[in-house]
Amino acid sequence: MRRVRFYEYGGPEVLRVEEAEVPRPGPGELLVRNEAIGVTLPMVRKVRDGGVPLPGVLGGEVAGRVAVVGPGVTGFAVGDRVTALCFTDAYAEQSVVSAAMASPVPEGAGAVAAVALVRSGLVALGAYASARPEPGDSVLVTGAAGGVGHLAVQLARARGASRVVAAAGSAAKAGFLRGLGADEVVCYDDASWGEPVDIVLDAVGGELLSSAVAALAPGGRLVAYSSGGGTIAAYDLLVGGRSVTGFQMARTAAIRPALVEGWRQELWGLLAEGRLTVSVHAELPLTEAAEAHRIIEARANLGKVVLVP
Ligand SMILES: NC(=O)c1ccc[n+]([C@@H]2O[C@H](COP(=O)([O-])OP(=O)(O)OC[C@H]3O[C@@H](n4cnc5c(N)ncnc54)[C@H](OP(=O)(O)O)[C@@H]3O)[C@@H](O)[C@H]2O)c1
């Protein structure tokens, strides 16, 4: 089978398509014949920034059919349609995943929609829930056009936010963001981000973090869920009694699996009701993984970037 790995750190050009043996699932694992693979900013950063052993493997959300059920696994059979988080070679025609990280894909939903919806949607819902929203709260989402962000905008709307502000790096994304239901669209370098909000969901971090905190109304809450790092001055939290909390999906999935399952059902339900739209910016063959990474590095995506083996 074909898979993609990297043997040196760098830009998208270091990704290498290679032939490899089909992996075997161990106890508690499934082998999935992938029909779609989600590409995420953390993987793009992993290739560029290093700090991981070489050869580098690329993880992520996969969706497809179960090809082999590993020893001791219950609840899954060969042929089942699943989506799962893969921590080994996700960029491959077939991937081994932990059965604990797999969930069924409902009848009628496609594999591309599944990888675009589940992981990113869980991060968006989890970040929103971490803000402890109150009825009528206003919400600002940074990175609003991205894989997570475009779902966060819609979920804030669906969960009853009074006003949703979508923030992005470029004005070219404004039409897309309004189409998702954003009441207002701002660019990061705008002089004003409009009236302060009760909740900020921050996907960007880094130097943008202080602007994101400044966008909070008194008593406002910022949820930091980006891999972009950044620093917040304690005094900026003291003024107006603002607060910041972090959200990490992997931790929540490990300690509150029932909560995460509830979110997953909510996502599929909203999709089925037509209250949530999954936007796929690009569907590319596995052999064009480098192009998928280029799109993300260029900050050009409107929604999710997906590889189709
Ligand atoms: N906490 C968790 O458990 C968890 C899980 C998954 C992902 N995340 C985080 O969620 C964020 C969004 O992830 P995603 O998968 O939705 O990303 P994505 O769809 O791949 O989004 C990429 C978008 O992020 C924005 N961006 C901000 N800083 C960037 C940078 N330095 N380089 C490239 N793009 C940048 C760009 O839009 P603009 O230019 O418009 O900002 C870009 O279009 C990431 O920070 C990721 O690490 C967190």
The ligand as an SDF file (V2000), in Angstrom:
LIG
                    3D

 48 52  0  0  0  0  0  0  0  0999 V2000
   -6.9240   21.7460   21.5160 N   0  0  0  0  0  0  0  0  0  0  0  0
   -7.1320   20.6930   20.7460 C   0  0  0  0  0  0  0  0  0  0  0  0
   -7.4520   19.6140   21.2130 O   0  0  0  0  0  0  0  0  0  0  0  0
   -6.9690   20.8480   19.2780 C   0  0  0  0  0  0  0  0  0  0  0  0
   -7.2720   19.8120   18.4100 C   0  0  0  0  0  0  0  0  0  0  0  0
   -7.1570   20.0240   17.0290 C   0  0  0  0  0  0  0  0  0  0  0  0
   -6.7160   21.2550   16.5600 C   0  0  0  0  0  0  0  0  0  0  0  0
   -6.3950   22.2350   17.4770 N   0  0  0  0  0  0  0  0  0  0  0  0
   -5.9320   23.5460   17.0240 C   0  0  0  0  0  0  0  0  0  0  0  0
   -6.9690   24.2210   16.3630 O   0  0  0  0  0  0  0  0  0  0  0  0
   -6.3800   25.1590   15.4700 C   0  0  0  0  0  0  0  0  0  0  0  0
   -7.0900   25.0280   14.1240 C   0  0  0  0  0  0  0  0  0  0  0  0
   -6.7750   23.7540   13.6100 O   0  0  0  0  0  0  0  0  0  0  0  0
   -7.4000   23.2760   12.2410 P   0  0  0  0  0  0  0  0  0  0  0  0
   -7.0110   21.8720   12.0540 O   0  0  0  0  0  0  0  0  0  0  0  0
   -8.8220   23.7050   12.1670 O   0  0  0  0  0  0  0  0  0  0  0  0
   -6.6190   24.1660   11.2430 O   0  0  0  0  0  0  0  0  0  0  0  0
   -6.9100   24.3480    9.7130 P   0  0  0  0  0  0  0  0  0  0  0  0
   -8.2230   24.1050    9.2190 O   0  0  0  0  0  0  0  0  0  0  0  0
   -5.8850   23.5840    9.1130 O   0  0  0  0  0  0  0  0  0  0  0  0
   -6.7660   25.9230    9.6460 O   0  0  0  0  0  0  0  0  0  0  0  0
   -5.7220   26.5450    9.1250 C   0  0  0  0  0  0  0  0  0  0  0  0
   -6.0920   27.9970    9.3230 C   0  0  0  0  0  0  0  0  0  0  0  0
   -5.6070   28.4200   10.5910 O   0  0  0  0  0  0  0  0  0  0  0  0
   -5.2280   29.7710   10.5040 C   0  0  0  0  0  0  0  0  0  0  0  0
   -3.8850   29.9480   11.0580 N   0  0  0  0  0  0  0  0  0  0  0  0
   -3.6130   30.5790   12.1870 C   0  0  0  0  0  0  0  0  0  0  0  0
   -2.3090   30.5670   12.4390 N   0  0  0  0  0  0  0  0  0  0  0  0
   -1.7330   29.9260   11.4060 C   0  0  0  0  0  0  0  0  0  0  0  0
   -0.4010   29.5960   11.0850 C   0  0  0  0  0  0  0  0  0  0  0  0
    0.6130   29.9580   11.8670 N   0  0  0  0  0  0  0  0  0  0  0  0
   -0.1630   28.8960    9.9570 N   0  0  0  0  0  0  0  0  0  0  0  0
   -1.1690   28.5350    9.1390 C   0  0  0  0  0  0  0  0  0  0  0  0
   -2.4560   28.8220    9.4180 N   0  0  0  0  0  0  0  0  0  0  0  0
   -2.7310   29.5020   10.5400 C   0  0  0  0  0  0  0  0  0  0  0  0
   -5.2870   30.1710    9.0300 C   0  0  0  0  0  0  0  0  0  0  0  0
   -6.4130   30.9820    8.8150 O   0  0  0  0  0  0  0  0  0  0  0  0
   -6.3520   32.5640    9.1590 P   0  0  0  0  0  0  0  0  0  0  0  0
   -5.1500   33.1010    8.4460 O   0  0  0  0  0  0  0  0  0  0  0  0
   -7.6340   33.0680    8.6140 O   0  0  0  0  0  0  0  0  0  0  0  0
   -6.2260   32.6380   10.6340 O   0  0  0  0  0  0  0  0  0  0  0  0
   -5.4490   28.8620    8.3000 C   0  0  0  0  0  0  0  0  0  0  0  0
   -6.2370   28.9780    7.1350 O   0  0  0  0  0  0  0  0  0  0  0  0
   -4.8960   24.8530   15.4110 C   0  0  0  0  0  0  0  0  0  0  0  0
   -4.1670   25.7820   16.1940 O   0  0  0  0  0  0  0  0  0  0  0  0
   -4.8070   23.4890   16.0370 C   0  0  0  0  0  0  0  0  0  0  0  0
   -3.5750   23.2560   16.6440 O   0  0  0  0  0  0  0  0  0  0  0  0
   -6.5160   22.0500   18.7830 C   0  0  0  0  0  0  0  0  0  0  0  0
  1  2  1  0
  2  3  2  0
  2  4  1  0
  4  5  1  0
  4 48  2  0
  5  6  2  0
  6  7  1  0
  7  8  2  0
  8  9  1  0
  8 48  1  0
  9 10  1  0
  9 46  1  0
 10 11  1  0
 11 12  1  0
 11 44  1  0
 12 13  1  0
 13 14  1  0
 14 15  2  0
 14 16  1  0
 14 17  1  0
 17 18  1  0
 18 19  2  0
 18 20  1  0
 18 21  1  0
 21 22  1  0
 22 23  1  0
 23 24  1  0
 23 42  1  0
 24 25  1  0
 25 26  1  0
 25 36  1  0
 26 27  1  0
 26 35  1  0
 27 28  2  0
 28 29  1  0
 29 30  1  0
 29 35  2  0
 30 31  1  0
 30 32  2  0
 32 33  1  0
 33 34  2  0
 34 35  1  0
 36 37  1  0
 36 42  1  0
 37 38  1  0
 38 39  2  0
 38 40  1  0
 38 41  1  0
 42 43  1  0
 44 45  1  0
 44 46  1  0
 46 47  1  0
M  CHG  2   8   1  16  -1
M  END
$$$$
